[in-house]
Amino acid sequence: MTTTPDAPEAGPTGRPPLVDLATWQRARDELLVREKAHTREGDAIAAARRRLPMVEFDGTVEVVGPDGPVPFLYLFQGRDELLVYKHMWYDGAPPQGQCEGCTTAVWHLGGAVYLHARGVSFAVLTTGRWPEVAAFTEFMGYTDPWYSVRDLAEPVGGPMGYLTSFLRDGDRTFLTYSTTGRGNEPLNVALSMLDMTPYGRGEAWQDTPEGWPEGEPPCWYWRTDADGHRTWGETSRPVPQWTRPGAGPVETLGRTGGHS
């Protein structure tokens, strides 16, 4: 049983005000109205997304995977729909130097079995040279298929960091949708979960009540050092890499240039 009064009172510094359960429930119900409206608007946007025009392209263009060059059509694995994540790449960099944002996205998926159950294939594309990509995916323990699209034009190649959808009709292939930036957030379930917590993502851009903890720069928790301290320095790794065998302390990210 709660013992706090109906009227809000000051709680510990940097915390929400204290109320009784009935008062909390009323506030929760008010927010639920907005949440339901947000959900319905999301449904309407998804419906509009399904009505976007398509772009046909040559599905016989070859990408490189563990079995060598294969036509892009192969990535559908006999299914009619395909989602791909385009993973940024640093040529010559070891695992700790590869893109932490893309690592965040791909790691959260953790397997595409539910996409397959719905008749949708999934693959990761990147511009890295295949031997480097193969070594990276083995280190990370990824089981979803990866392919190199080095030197290929859009929509198969082109800029990385995108989540892209394709449709197949026999031997014809079509680009249907693509997003990047915060549009990739559905891949990262941790962000949605953090948005339900009192402090949210802990990032400075958030709209937070006065007196709450000051936020950090965006994505501050994507890299840590061997002791678990959040840092983007040269002794850091993308967070999930510390779970991989042999992921010890490092001295350099090994990056010699920008994303390829």
Secondary structure as the mmCIF struct_conf table of DSSP 4:
data_model
#
loop_
_struct_conf.conf_type_id
_struct_conf.id
_struct_conf.beg_label_comp_id
_struct_conf.beg_label_asym_id
_struct_conf.beg_label_seq_id
_struct_conf.end_label_comp_id
_struct_conf.end_label_asym_id
_struct_conf.end_label_seq_id
BEND BEND1 ASP A 6 ALA A 7
STRN STRN1 GLU A 9 GLU A 9
BEND BEND2 PRO A 12 PRO A 12
TURN_TY1_P TURN_TY1_P1 THR A 13 GLY A 14
BEND BEND3 ARG A 15 ARG A 15
HELX_LH_PP_P HELX_LH_PP_P1 PRO A 16 PRO A 17
STRN STRN2 LEU A 18 LEU A 18
HELX_RH_AL_P HELX_RH_AL_P1 LEU A 21 ARG A 49
TURN_TY1_P TURN_TY1_P2 ARG A 50 ARG A 51
BEND BEND4 LEU A 52 LEU A 52
STRN STRN3 VAL A 55 PHE A 57
TURN_TY1_P TURN_TY1_P3 GLY A 59 THR A 60
STRN STRN4 GLU A 62 GLY A 65
TURN_TY1_P TURN_TY1_P4 PRO A 66 ASP A 67
STRN STRN5 GLY A 68 PRO A 71
HELX_RH_3T_P HELX_RH_3T_P1 PHE A 72 PHE A 76
TURN_TY1_P TURN_TY1_P5 GLN A 77 GLY A 78
BEND BEND5 ASP A 80 ASP A 80
STRN STRN6 GLU A 81 HIS A 87
TURN_TY1_P TURN_TY1_P6 ASP A 91 GLY A 92
HELX_RH_3T_P HELX_RH_3T_P2 PRO A 95 GLY A 97
BEND BEND6 GLN A 98 GLN A 98
HELX_RH_AL_P HELX_RH_AL_P2 GLU A 100 LEU A 109
HELX_RH_AL_P HELX_RH_AL_P3 VAL A 113 ALA A 117
TURN_TY1_P TURN_TY1_P7 ARG A 118 GLY A 119
STRN STRN7 VAL A 120 THR A 126
BEND BEND7 THR A 127 GLY A 128
HELX_RH_AL_P HELX_RH_AL_P4 TRP A 130 MET A 140
TURN_TY1_P TURN_TY1_P8 GLY A 141 GLY A 141
BEND BEND8 ASP A 144 ASP A 144
STRN STRN8 TRP A 146 SER A 148
TURN_TY1_P TURN_TY1_P9 ARG A 150 ASP A 151
HELX_LH_PP_P HELX_LH_PP_P2 LEU A 152 ALA A 153
TURN_TY1_P TURN_TY1_P10 GLU A 154 VAL A 156
BEND BEND9 GLY A 157 GLY A 161
STRN STRN9 LEU A 163 ASP A 169
TURN_TY1_P TURN_TY1_P11 GLY A 170 ASP A 171
STRN STRN10 ARG A 172 THR A 179
HELX_RH_3T_P HELX_RH_3T_P3 GLY A 181 LEU A 187
HELX_RH_AL_P HELX_RH_AL_P5 VAL A 189 LEU A 194
TURN_TY1_P TURN_TY1_P12 ASP A 195 MET A 196
BEND BEND10 THR A 197 THR A 197
TURN_TY1_P TURN_TY1_P13 PRO A 198 ARG A 201
STRN STRN11 GLU A 203 GLU A 203
TURN_TY1_P TURN_TY1_P14 ALA A 204 TRP A 205
BEND BEND11 GLN A 206 GLN A 206
TURN_TY1_P TURN_TY1_P15 GLU A 210 GLY A 211
BEND BEND12 TRP A 212 TRP A 212
HELX_LH_PP_P HELX_LH_PP_P3 PRO A 213 GLY A 215
STRN STRN12 GLU A 216 GLU A 216
BEND BEND13 PRO A 217 PRO A 217
TURN_TY1_P TURN_TY1_P16 PRO A 218 TYR A 221
BEND BEND14 TRP A 222 TRP A 222
STRN STRN13 ARG A 223 THR A 224
TURN_TY1_P TURN_TY1_P17 ALA A 226 ASP A 227
BEND BEND15 GLY A 228 GLY A 228
STRN STRN14 ARG A 230 ARG A 230
BEND BEND16 GLY A 233 GLY A 233
TURN_TY1_P TURN_TY1_P18 GLU A 234 THR A 235
STRN STRN15 ARG A 237 PRO A 238
HELX_RH_3T_P HELX_RH_3T_P4 VAL A 239 THR A 243
BEND BEND17 ARG A 244 ARG A 244
TURN_TY1_P TURN_TY1_P19 PRO A 245 GLY A 246
BEND BEND18 GLU A 251 GLU A 251
BEND BEND19 GLY A 257 GLY A 258
#
